[in-house]
Amino acid sequence: MSVRLRPFAVFVSATLLAAGVLASAAHAAPPITVTSKTPVDGPIKYTVKVTSKTFGDAQDDRIIRSGQTDDFTWKTVPPGGPVAAPPQCPNYAQLPVDSNGAVLREMRIRLAPSVAEDGTASVQMSVQASAPHGKANVKVSGKVMQCPRSTVLNQVLRFTMSTDGKAKTVALSDGSQVTVSASR
């Protein structure tokens, strides 16, 4: 069975179809325009190097984008070897330990860069570090035991740097140095 449309019905159908297409185009999202204040979104390679008498030396490379954060964590053996610690010591569960339960040094750095189009990075860096430093007598459940004392560092730094590969070195409050370089 064939249906034959009258010329007026074809005209009305075509007009309604065109109006529907124009209406949907009018509600479409506007195109995104890039201005000079828009941050760079591409991946950037960061190298973070730590030099510290207390917390050890370490280095690592990562690739992240502007606006992202990345955590660098290093556990190293303290001078003289890992420090034995009974699991009953206070805060034992939070201590960085090796597979034998001995306490290690730990340095954690969170890097949060925001890169402008001109290649300047505004960086917020959070540093948390701990290292065993001798032992102390601690009374736990009526028993005296030797538990490691810890040297700790918690610091937040903000600085600007380029992303052309030149290194930026910042000093921490304990004299440790962190060198950061970034390249696109």
VENURZI-V797022 format. One record per run of one state. SS is the DSSP state (2 for helix, 1 for strand, 0 for the rest). FROM is the first residue (numbers start at 1). LEN is the number of residues. Records with the same first field share a line. If there is no record, write none. Layout:
SS: FROM-LEN  FROM-LEN
This chain:
0: 1-6  27-16  52-6  66-3  77-6  84-8  95-2  98-5  104-1  116-4  141-2  163-1  172-5  184-1
2: 7-20  92-3
1: 43-9  58-8  69-8  83-1  97-1  103-1  105-11  120-21  143-20  164-8  177-7
